[in-house]
C-alpha cells in the first residue's frame, strides 16, 4: 500500500478539520459543460466525502478510513483505486477529482479509467494544484518532505493528459488551484 493511502487512512478522523473547502464555483462550472444531465457522479479520491456531499456523488477512495467517514455522512462510498474503477463502461454522467489527482499512481492510467466509465456527453472535472505556479512548486516540495510522491501537473500538461484519453478539453479556471474539464464527446461531433 502506498504511503499516500496509509497516511490518508490514518488522517481520516481529523481530515475535515484541517482541509480548507474547495472552490465549489469552479467545480460547478466544470460540471455545467457536460453534454448530458449529471445525475450519476463519482468523486474519485473523494476521501471523507466533503465535496461529494455537496454534489450528491458516490465516493471512490482506496483509504478505508476515508470510506468509513464518507459512509458516516450517509454517502455511498466504494473502496477502490483510481487505476481500476469497479464501474462498467459508460455508466456515469460525471467524474470529479478534487485536490487528489497528484496522489494517484500512474496518472494517465487513472485518467483513462475515469474516461472509460463516462457515458457519452459525460464530463471529467479535475481540480488540482498547478505545479507551474510558485505556490504549486512549494506544495510539491512540502508533500515530498512528508513522504508523499506527488505527481502535480502544470495546466498545459493536465490539458494534454485529458485530451490523450480521448476527452474534449474545456478549460475552466487557472491559477494555483486549477480546474480543467474533459467531455466525452464522440469524435464525429467534435468537427
C-alpha positions, 0 to 999 in steps of 0.5 A: 500500500502506498504511503499516500493511502496509509497516511490518508487512512490514518488522517481520516478522523481529523481530515475535515478539520484541517482541509480548507473547502474547495472552490465549489464555483469552479467545480460547478462550472466544470460540471455545467459543460457536460453534454448530458444531465449529471445525475450519476457522479463519482468523486474519485479520491473523494476521501471523507466525502466533503465535496461529494456531499455537496454534489450528491456523488458516490465516493471512490477512495482506496483509504478505508478510513476515508470510506468509513467517514464518507459512509458516516455522512450517509454517502455511498462510498466504494473502496477502490483505486483510481487505476481500476474503477469497479464501474462498467463502461459508460455508466456515469454522467460525471467524474470529479477529482478534487485536490487528489489527482497528484496522489494517484499512481500512474496518472494517465492510467487513472485518467483513462479509467475515469474516461472509460466509465463516462457515458457519452456527453459525460464530463471529467472535472479535475481540480488540482494544484498547478505545479507551474505556479510558485505556490504549486512548486512549494506544495510539491516540495512540502508533500515530498518532505512528508513522504508523499510522491506527488505527481502535480501537473502544470495546466498545459500538461493536465490539458494534454493528459485529458485530451490523450484519453480521448476527452474534449478539453474545456478549460475552466479556471487557472491559477494555483488551484486549477480546474480543467474539464474533459467531455466525452464527446464522440469524435464525429461531433467534435468537427 
